[in-house]
Amino acid sequence: MTTITFFGFRLGGYLIGRFLPRHGRSGYVLDRLPGLVLVSLLAPTLWELGWIGATSGLIVGLITILTGRSLLAMLLGMCAVALSRYLGLV
């Protein structure tokens, strides 16, 4: 059932995707929607980690802005949290 649901969503996305706006405010928001979803999922976890979460979030944001490589930024942010846990800071 999960597979059917997954492929149903994928097919639905392909079918209605051509009707979604590409320009204007709606297009702007839709272009940024994946990043907004990622931030909304990560923000509570970063908040729970306190200053370590804030620092790792800052590292991820700065590396993403400076290099444009979000995967590298997320990897380095995870390393920062792992190192802080290893050192007993969290």
C-alpha distances in whole Angstrom, upper triangle without the diagonal:
4,5,5,6,9,10,10,12,14,15,16,18,20,21,22,24,27,28,28,31,33,36,37,36,32,32,34,31,28,30,30,27,25,28,28,25,26,29,27,25,28,31,30,30,33,35,34,36,39,42,40,37,39,41,38,36,40,40,36,38,41,40,37,40,43,41,38,35,33,31,35,35,32,33,36,35,33,36,38,36,36,40,41,39,41,44,43,43,40
4,5,5,6,9,10,11,12,14,15,16,18,20,21,22,25,26,26,29,30,34,35,33,30,30,31,28,25,27,27,24,22,25,25,21,22,25,24,22,24,27,27,27,30,32,31,33,36,38,36,33,35,37,34,33,36,36,32,34,37,36,33,36,39,37,34,32,29,27,31,31,28,29,33,32,30,33,35,33,33,36,37,35,37,40,40,40,37
4,5,5,6,8,10,11,12,14,15,17,18,20,21,24,25,25,29,29,33,35,33,30,29,31,29,25,26,27,24,22,25,26,22,23,26,25,23,26,29,29,29,31,34,33,35,38,40,38,35,37,38,35,33,37,36,33,34,37,36,33,36,38,36,33,31,29,27,30,31,28,29,33,32,30,33,35,34,34,37,38,37,38,42,41,41,38
4,5,5,6,9,10,10,12,14,15,16,18,19,22,23,24,27,29,32,34,33,29,29,31,28,25,27,27,24,23,26,26,23,24,28,27,25,28,31,31,31,34,35,35,37,40,42,40,37,39,40,37,36,39,39,35,36,39,38,35,38,40,38,35,33,31,29,33,34,31,32,36,35,33,36,38,37,37,40,41,40,42,45,44,44,41
4,6,5,6,9,10,10,12,14,15,16,18,21,22,22,25,26,30,31,30,26,26,28,25,22,24,24,21,20,23,23,20,22,25,23,22,25,28,28,28,31,32,33,34,37,39,38,34,36,38,35,33,36,36,33,34,37,36,33,36,38,36,33,31,29,28,31,32,29,30,34,33,31,35,36,35,35,39,39,38,40,43,42,42,39
4,5,5,6,9,10,11,13,14,16,16,19,21,20,24,25,28,30,28,25,24,26,24,20,22,22,19,17,21,21,18,19,23,22,20,23,26,26,26,29,31,31,32,35,37,35,32,34,35,32,30,34,33,30,31,34,33,30,32,35,33,30,28,25,24,28,28,26,27,31,30,28,32,34,32,32,36,37,36,38,41,40,40,37
4,5,5,6,8,10,11,12,14,15,18,19,20,23,24,27,29,29,25,24,26,24,21,22,23,20,19,22,23,20,22,25,24,23,26,29,29,30,32,34,34,36,38,40,38,35,37,38,35,33,36,36,32,33,36,34,31,34,36,34,31,29,27,26,29,30,28,29,33,32,31,34,36,35,35,39,40,39,40,44,43,43,40
4,5,5,6,8,10,10,12,14,16,17,18,22,23,27,28,28,24,23,26,24,20,22,23,20,19,23,23,20,22,26,25,23,27,29,30,30,33,35,35,37,39,41,40,36,38,39,36,34,37,37,33,34,37,36,33,35,38,36,32,31,29,28,32,32,30,32,35,34,33,36,38,37,37,41,42,41,43,46,45,45,42
4,5,5,6,9,10,10,11,15,16,15,19,20,24,25,24,21,20,22,20,17,18,19,16,16,19,19,17,19,22,21,20,23,26,27,27,30,31,32,34,36,38,36,33,34,36,33,31,34,34,30,30,34,33,29,32,34,33,29,28,26,25,29,29,27,29,32,31,30,34,35,34,35,38,39,38,40,43,43,42,39
4,5,5,6,9,10,10,13,15,15,18,19,23,25,24,21,20,21,20,16,17,19,16,15,19,20,17,19,22,22,21,24,27,28,28,30,32,33,34,37,38,37,33,34,36,33,31,33,33,29,30,33,31,28,30,33,31,27,26,24,23,27,28,26,28,31,30,30,33,35,34,34,38,39,38,40,43,43,42,40
4,5,5,6,9,10,12,14,15,18,19,23,25,25,22,20,23,22,18,19,21,19,18,22,23,21,22,26,25,25,28,30,31,32,34,36,37,38,40,42,40,37,38,39,36,34,37,37,33,33,36,35,31,33,36,34,30,29,27,27,31,31,29,31,35,34,33,36,38,38,38,42,43,42,44,47,47,46,43
4,5,5,6,8,11,12,12,16,18,21,23,23,19,18,21,19,16,18,20,17,17,21,21,19,22,25,24,24,27,29,30,31,33,35,36,37,40,41,40,36,37,39,36,34,36,36,33,32,36,35,31,33,36,34,30,30,28,28,31,32,30,32,35,34,34,37,39,38,39,42,43,42,44,47,47,46,43
4,5,5,5,9,10,10,13,15,18,20,20,16,15,18,16,13,14,16,14,14,18,18,17,19,22,21,21,24,27,28,29,31,32,34,35,37,39,37,34,34,36,33,31,33,33,30,29,32,31,28,29,32,30,27,26,24,25,28,28,27,29,32,31,31,34,36,35,36,40,40,40,42,45,45,44,41
4,6,5,7,10,11,14,15,18,21,21,18,16,19,18,15,16,18,16,16,20,21,20,21,25,25,25,27,30,31,32,33,36,37,38,40,41,40,36,37,38,35,33,35,35,31,31,34,32,29,30,33,31,27,27,25,26,29,30,29,31,34,33,33,36,38,37,38,42,43,42,44,47,47,46,44
4,6,7,8,10,14,15,19,21,22,18,17,20,20,16,18,20,19,19,23,23,22,24,27,27,27,30,32,33,35,36,38,39,41,43,44,43,39,40,41,39,36,38,38,34,34,37,36,32,33,36,34,31,30,29,29,33,33,32,34,37,36,36,40,41,41,42,45,46,45,48,50,50,49,46
4,6,5,7,11,13,16,18,18,15,14,17,17,13,15,18,16,17,21,21,20,23,25,25,25,28,30,32,33,34,36,38,39,41,42,41,38,38,40,37,34,36,37,33,32,35,35,31,32,35,33,30,30,28,29,32,32,31,34,37,36,36,39,40,40,41,44,45,45,47,49,49,48,45
4,5,5,9,10,13,16,16,13,11,15,14,11,12,15,14,15,18,19,18,21,23,23,24,27,28,30,32,33,34,36,38,39,40,39,36,36,37,35,32,34,34,30,29,32,31,28,29,31,30,26,26,25,26,29,29,28,31,34,33,33,37,38,37,39,42,43,43,45,47,47,46,44
4,6,8,9,13,15,17,14,12,15,16,13,14,17,17,18,21,22,21,24,26,26,27,30,31,34,35,36,38,40,41,42,43,42,39,39,40,38,35,36,36,33,32,34,33,30,30,33,31,28,28,27,28,32,32,31,34,36,36,36,39,41,41,42,45,46,46,48,50,51,49,47
4,6,9,12,14,15,12,11,15,15,12,14,18,17,18,22,22,22,24,26,26,27,30,31,34,35,36,37,40,41,42,43,43,39,39,41,38,35,37,37,34,32,35,35,31,31,34,33,29,30,29,30,34,33,33,36,38,37,38,41,42,42,43,46,47,47,49,51,52,50,47
4,6,9,11,12,8,8,11,11,9,11,14,13,15,18,18,18,21,23,23,24,27,28,30,32,33,34,36,38,39,40,39,36,35,37,35,32,33,34,31,29,32,32,28,28,31,30,26,27,26,28,31,30,30,33,35,34,35,38,39,38,40,43,43,44,46,48,48,47,44
4,6,8,9,6,5,9,10,8,10,13,13,16,18,18,19,22,23,23,25,28,28,31,33,33,34,37,38,39,40,39,36,35,37,35,31,32,34,30,28,31,31,27,27,30,29,26,27,26,28,31,30,30,33,35,34,35,38,39,39,41,44,44,45,47,49,49,47,45
4,7,9,7,4,8,10,8,9,12,13,15,17,18,19,21,23,23,25,27,28,31,33,33,34,37,38,38,39,38,35,34,35,33,30,31,32,28,26,28,28,25,24,27,26,23,24,24,26,29,28,28,31,33,32,34,37,37,38,40,42,43,44,46,48,48,46,44
4,7,7,5,7,10,10,10,13,14,17,18,18,21,23,23,24,27,28,29,32,33,33,34,37,38,39,39,39,35,34,35,34,30,31,32,29,26,28,29,25,24,27,27,23,25,25,27,30,29,29,33,34,33,35,38,38,39,41,43,43,44,47,48,49,46,45
4,6,5,6,9,10,11,13,14,18,18,18,20,23,23,23,26,28,28,31,33,32,33,36,37,37,38,38,34,33,35,33,30,30,31,29,26,28,29,25,24,27,27,24,26,25,28,31,30,30,33,34,33,35,38,38,38,41,43,43,44,47,48,48,46,44
4,5,5,6,9,10,11,12,16,16,15,18,20,20,20,23,25,25,27,30,29,30,33,34,34,35,35,32,30,32,31,27,28,29,27,24,26,27,24,23,26,27,23,25,24,27,30,28,28,32,33,31,33,36,36,36,39,41,40,42,44,46,46,43,41
4,5,5,6,9,10,10,14,15,14,16,19,19,19,22,24,24,27,29,29,30,32,34,34,35,35,31,30,32,31,27,28,30,27,24,27,28,24,24,27,27,24,25,24,26,29,28,28,31,32,31,33,36,36,36,38,40,40,41,44,45,45,43,41
4,5,5,6,9,10,13,14,14,16,18,19,20,22,24,24,27,29,29,30,33,34,35,35,35,31,30,32,30,27,28,29,26,23,26,26,22,22,25,25,21,23,22,24,27,26,26,29,31,30,31,34,35,35,37,39,40,41,43,45,45,43,41
4,6,5,7,9,12,12,12,15,17,17,18,21,22,22,25,27,26,28,31,32,32,32,32,29,27,29,27,24,24,26,23,20,22,23,19,19,22,22,19,21,19,22,25,23,24,27,28,27,29,32,32,32,35,37,37,38,41,42,42,40,38
4,5,5,6,10,10,9,12,14,14,15,17,19,19,22,24,24,25,28,29,29,30,30,26,25,27,26,22,23,25,22,19,22,23,19,19,23,23,19,21,19,22,24,23,23,26,27,26,27,31,31,30,33,35,35,36,39,40,40,38,36
4,5,5,8,10,10,11,14,15,15,17,19,20,23,25,25,26,29,30,31,31,31,27,27,28,27,23,24,26,22,21,23,24,20,20,24,23,19,20,19,21,24,23,22,26,27,26,27,30,31,31,33,35,35,36,39,40,41,38,36
4,6,8,9,10,12,13,14,16,18,19,20,23,24,24,26,29,29,30,31,30,26,26,27,25,22,23,23,20,18,21,21,17,17,20,20,16,17,16,18,21,20,20,23,25,24,26,29,29,29,31,34,34,35,37,39,39,37,35
4,6,6,6,9,10,11,12,15,16,16,20,21,21,22,25,26,26,27,26,23,22,23,22,18,19,20,17,15,18,18,15,15,18,18,15,16,14,16,19,18,18,21,22,21,23,26,26,26,29,31,31,32,34,36,36,34,32
4,5,5,6,9,10,10,12,14,15,18,20,20,21,24,25,26,27,26,23,22,24,22,19,20,22,18,17,20,20,17,18,21,21,17,18,15,17,20,19,18,21,23,21,23,26,26,26,28,31,31,31,34,36,36,34,31
4,5,5,6,9,10,11,12,14,17,18,18,20,23,23,25,26,24,21,21,22,20,17,19,20,16,15,19,18,15,17,20,19,16,15,12,14,17,16,15,18,20,19,20,23,24,23,25,28,28,29,31,33,33,31,29
4,5,5,6,9,10,11,12,15,16,16,18,20,21,22,22,21,18,18,19,17,14,15,16,13,12,15,15,12,13,17,16,13,13,10,12,15,14,13,16,18,16,17,21,21,21,23,25,26,26,29,31,31,29,27
4,5,5,6,9,10,10,13,15,15,16,19,20,21,22,21,18,17,19,18,14,16,18,15,13,17,18,15,16,19,19,16,17,14,16,18,16,15,19,20,18,19,23,22,22,24,27,26,27,30,31,31,29,27
4,5,5,6,9,10,12,14,15,16,18,20,21,22,22,18,18,20,18,15,18,19,16,15,19,19,16,18,22,21,18,18,14,16,19,17,15,18,20,18,18,22,22,21,23,26,26,26,29,31,30,29,26
4,5,5,6,9,11,12,12,14,16,17,19,20,19,15,16,17,15,12,15,16,13,13,16,16,14,16,19,19,16,15,12,13,15,14,11,15,16,14,15,18,19,18,20,23,23,23,26,27,27,25,23
4,5,5,6,9,10,10,12,14,15,16,17,17,13,13,15,13,10,12,14,11,11,15,15,13,15,18,19,16,16,12,14,16,14,12,15,16,14,15,18,18,17,20,22,21,22,25,26,26,24,22
4,6,6,8,10,10,11,14,15,16,18,18,14,15,17,16,13,15,17,15,14,18,19,17,19,22,22,20,20,16,17,20,17,15,18,20,17,17,21,20,19,21,24,23,23,27,28,27,25,22
4,6,7,8,10,11,12,14,16,18,17,13,15,17,15,13,16,17,15,15,19,19,18,20,23,23,21,19,16,16,19,17,14,17,18,15,15,19,19,17,19,22,21,21,24,26,25,23,20
4,6,5,6,9,10,11,13,15,13,10,11,13,11,9,13,14,12,13,16,17,15,18,21,21,19,18,14,15,16,14,11,14,15,12,12,16,15,13,16,19,18,18,21,23,22,20,17
4,5,5,6,9,10,11,13,13,9,9,13,11,9,12,14,13,13,16,17,16,18,21,22,20,20,16,17,19,16,14,17,17,13,14,17,16,14,17,20,18,19,22,23,22,20,17
4,5,5,6,9,10,13,13,10,11,14,13,12,15,17,16,16,20,21,20,22,25,25,24,23,19,20,22,19,16,19,19,15,15,19,17,15,18,20,18,18,22,23,21,19,16
4,5,5,6,9,12,11,7,10,13,11,10,14,15,14,16,19,19,19,21,24,24,23,22,18,18,19,17,14,16,16,13,12,15,14,11,14,17,15,14,18,19,18,16,13
4,5,5,7,8,8,4,6,9,8,7,10,12,12,13,16,17,17,19,21,22,21,20,17,18,18,15,13,15,15,11,11,14,12,10,13,15,13,14,17,18,17,15,12
4,5,5,8,9,6,7,11,11,10,12,15,15,15,18,20,20,21,24,25,24,24,20,21,22,18,16,19,18,14,15,17,15,13,16,18,15,16,19,20,18,15,13
4,5,9,9,7,10,12,12,12,15,17,17,18,21,22,22,24,26,27,27,26,22,22,23,20,18,19,19,15,15,17,15,12,15,17,14,14,18,18,16,14,10
4,6,6,5,8,10,10,10,13,14,15,17,19,20,21,23,24,25,25,24,21,21,21,18,16,17,16,13,12,14,12,9,12,13,11,10,14,15,13,10,7
4,5,5,6,9,10,11,12,14,15,17,18,20,21,23,24,26,26,25,22,23,22,19,18,19,18,14,15,16,13,11,14,15,12,13,16,16,14,11,9
4,5,5,6,8,10,10,12,14,15,16,18,20,21,22,24,24,24,21,22,21,18,17,18,16,13,14,15,12,10,14,14,11,12,16,15,14,10,9
4,5,5,6,8,10,10,12,14,15,16,18,20,21,22,23,22,19,20,18,16,14,15,13,10,11,11,8,7,10,10,7,9,12,12,11,8,7
4,5,5,6,8,10,10,12,14,15,16,18,20,21,21,20,17,17,17,14,12,14,13,9,10,12,9,7,11,12,10,11,15,15,14,11,10
4,6,5,6,9,10,10,12,14,15,16,18,20,20,20,17,18,18,14,13,15,14,10,12,14,11,10,14,15,12,14,17,17,17,13,12
4,5,5,6,9,10,10,12,14,15,16,18,19,18,16,17,16,13,13,14,11,8,11,12,8,9,12,12,10,13,16,15,16,12,12
4,5,5,6,9,10,11,12,14,15,16,17,16,13,14,13,10,9,10,8,5,7,9,6,7,10,11,10,12,15,15,16,13,12
4,5,5,6,9,10,11,12,14,15,15,15,12,13,13,9,9,11,10,7,9,12,10,10,13,14,13,15,18,19,19,16,15
4,5,5,6,8,10,11,12,14,14,15,13,15,14,10,11,13,11,8,12,13,11,12,15,16,15,17,20,20,20,17,17
4,5,5,6,8,10,10,12,13,12,11,12,11,7,9,10,8,6,10,10,8,11,13,13,13,16,18,18,19,17,17
4,6,5,6,9,10,10,11,10,8,9,8,5,6,8,7,5,9,11,10,11,14,15,15,17,19,20,21,19,18
4,6,5,6,9,10,10,10,9,11,11,7,9,12,11,9,13,14,13,14,17,18,18,21,23,23,24,21,21
4,5,5,6,8,9,10,10,13,11,8,11,13,11,10,14,15,13,16,18,19,19,21,23,23,25,22,22
4,5,5,6,7,7,8,10,8,5,9,10,9,9,13,13,13,15,17,18,19,21,22,23,25,23,23
4,6,5,5,5,5,8,8,6,9,11,10,11,14,15,15,17,19,20,21,23,25,25,27,25,24
4,6,6,8,9,12,11,9,12,15,14,14,17,18,18,20,22,23,23,26,27,28,29,27,27
4,6,8,10,13,11,10,13,15,13,14,18,18,18,20,22,22,23,26,27,28,29,27,27
4,5,8,10,9,9,12,13,12,14,17,17,18,20,22,22,24,26,27,28,30,28,28
4,6,9,9,9,12,13,13,15,17,18,19,21,23,24,25,27,28,29,31,29,29
4,6,6,6,9,10,11,12,15,16,17,19,20,21,23,25,26,27,29,27,27
4,5,5,6,9,10,10,12,14,15,17,18,20,21,23,24,26,27,25,25
4,5,5,6,9,10,11,12,14,16,16,18,20,21,22,24,26,25,24
4,6,5,6,9,10,11,12,14,15,16,18,20,21,22,24,23,23
4,5,5,6,9,10,11,13,14,15,17,19,20,21,23,21,21
4,5,5,6,9,10,11,12,14,15,17,18,20,21,20,19
4,5,5,6,9,10,10,12,14,15,16,18,20,19,19
4,5,5,6,9,10,10,12,14,15,16,18,17,17
4,5,5,6,9,10,11,13,14,15,17,15,15
4,5,5,6,9,10,11,12,14,15,14,14
4,5,5,6,8,10,10,12,14,14,14
4,6,5,6,9,10,11,12,11,11
4,5,5,6,9,10,11,9,9
4,5,5,6,9,10,10,10
4,5,5,6,9,9,10
4,5,5,6,5,6
4,5,5,6,5
4,5,8,9
4,6,8
4,5
4
